[in-house]
Amino acid sequence: MVEIYCVNSSNFHGYIEYKQQRIEQKGLCSYEYARAVGIHSLIQTKISDQYKIPIDFFTHHIINIDDQTQILLTQAHLINTPAVISMHVRHLDQDNQVYQHVSFKVIAHHLDEFSSPSGEKMRLPKNFSWQAFDEQGNEFFEIFATADAPFHYGRGRGYVSSFQYSGHFHQQTIQGQGYMEYINIE
C-alpha cells in the first residue's frame, strides 16, 4: 500500500507499506498537470498522426539538489526543431528562476532499441549531460548522468526511468538520483 500526499505543490509526506514493513517518506515533489481540448475529445475515432501536433522529441528531468531546491529540465522538439528548452529552479524559501540557455546532450544510447507495445522502436539514452548558462554566458550548472533503472513504457509514446548524476550547481558539487521522461520519435 502507498499513501502519499502533496502538502502543496512543493512538498509531500506519506508512507510506503511493502512486505509488512512501513517506510515513512517526505520531501520535495513536483505536481504537474496539463489539460487541453483538441479534436480527439470531440470525436470517437482514432486520429491519424498527420493531424496531430508534430512533437517528435520530449525529455523532462527532475532532480532535488537538497531539501529546499528542485531543478526541472525540459526539452521538446517540434518537427525536429527545438521548441522548448528550459531549466526551472524551484526553491522553498525564495523565488523560482527560469533559464533558457540550456543544453541537453545524449552521450551514449543503450545498444538495444526498445520496442513499444505498438511495435515502435526507440533508442533510449544511457549517458547524457545537461548544462545551463546565465545571461552573461557563464555556466552555472552541469551534470553528467547515467540511466540506472529499467525504462518503463507508458509516458505518452515514451518511457520513464531514473538516473544517477554528478556535477555542479553554482560552484557547489552535487550528486544524486533523478527522474526522467524520454520520448524520441524523430
N, C-alpha and C positions, 0 to 999 in steps of 0.2 A: 504494500500500500504506500502511496505517496500523497502527502498533503503539503503543498507549497502555496504560500500567499504572498502576492506582491503588496507590500505595505503602501507604496506609492510607485511612481514609475522608476524608482531608483533602487529600492531595497526589497528583499524577500526574506521570509523566515518560514520554517516548517520542518518536516521530517520525512525520512525515507525508512520504511519498515521492510526488511528483507530477511528471510530465514530466521524469524523470531528475534531479530535484532533491530532496534530503533536507533536511527542515526539522525541527530538534530543538525539542521543546516540553516545558515543565514549568510547574507552577503549582498553584493550588488546584483541587480538584474536589469535586463533590457526587455521591456514590454513594448512591442511594436505591433501595429495593426494598420493594415491598409485595405481599403474597400473602394471599388469603383463600379459604376454601371456601364455596361457595354452591350453590344448586340447579343452576346451569349446569354444574357439574363432575360432577353425578350423572346427568344425562340428556343425550341426544344431539339433542334438538330445540331449535330456537330459542325463547328465552323472550320473551314479549311484554313490551313496555315497561311495561305496567301492573303487572307483578310484579317490576320492578327497583327498586332504591333510587333515589328521585327526586332525584338530584343534577343540578341543571339549570344550574349555573354553577360553573366552576372556573378559577382562574388561579394560576399559580405562576411566580415570577420569581427569578432568581439573578443577583447582581452581586458582583464582587470589588472591595472598596474599596481594598485594597492586597495585598501578597503574604502577609499574615498574617490578613486579615479578609474574611469572606464573609457576605453577607446573603441569606437566603431569605425571600421574601414570598409568602404564600399566602392565598387567599380561596376559600371554597366555599359554595354555597347549596344548601339542601335545600327543595324546594317554594317557590322564590322568597324564601326567608328565609335570611339569613346564618347558617351553622352553624359555620364556622371562619374566623377572620381573624387572622393572626399574622405576626410578624416574628421570625425566628431569626437571631441574630448569632453566627457561629462564628469563634472565634479559635484560632490555633495555639498561642499562648503563655499563654492564660488560659481560665477557664471560659466556656462559652457562655451567652448570655442569650436569653430568650423574652419577647416583648412581645405583649399582647393588644389594646392601644389603638392600633389601626392603621386607616388609611383608604386605600382604593383608589378612584380615580375615572377613568372614561374621559372625556376632554375632547373628543375628536373621533373618529368612526369613519371607516374608509375609505368612499368614496362607493359603491362597488360591494359588493353582498353576495357572499360566497364560497359556492360550491356544493360539497358533499362528493360523493364517488363515488356515494353512495346518493341524491343529489338534495336533501339537507337544506341549507337556506340559513342563513347565519350572518353577522352583522355583526361585523367584527373591528376592534380599536382601532388608531387611527393615532397619537393622542397621549393620554397618560394620566399620572397622578401617584400617588404613594404618600406618606403621612405616617405618622409614629409618634410617640407621646407617652409620657412616663414616668408613673409612678403619681401624680404631682402635677399632671398635665395639661400639662406643658411639652413642646413639640415639640422633638425632638432629631434628627429625620431627615425629610428631604423631598427627593423627586426629581421632576423633570418629564422625561418621556421621549417619544421618537418611534420607532415601529417603523421599522427601517432595512433590512430584508431581506424578500424574499418570504415569505409564510406558506406552510407546508407542512402538508398534511393528514396525520393519522395518529397523533395523540396521543389515544387513545380516540376520541371523536367530534369532536375538535377539532384545533387547529393549533399549530404551534411557529414561532417567529421569533426575531429578535434586535432589540435596540433601543439607541439612544444615549440617555444620560441626563446630567443635570447637577443639582446641588442641594447639600445639606449633610448632614453626619453629625457630631453633637457639635461644632458650630461650625467644622468643617473643610469647606472647599469640595471637592466630589467631582464627577467626571465620568468617563464611560467607556462601555463597551458591556456589555449584559446579555443574558440568555437568558430567553425566556418561553414558557409553555404557556397556551393560552386555549381554553376551551370555554364557549359560551353558547347553551343551548337553552331558555331561559326562555320 
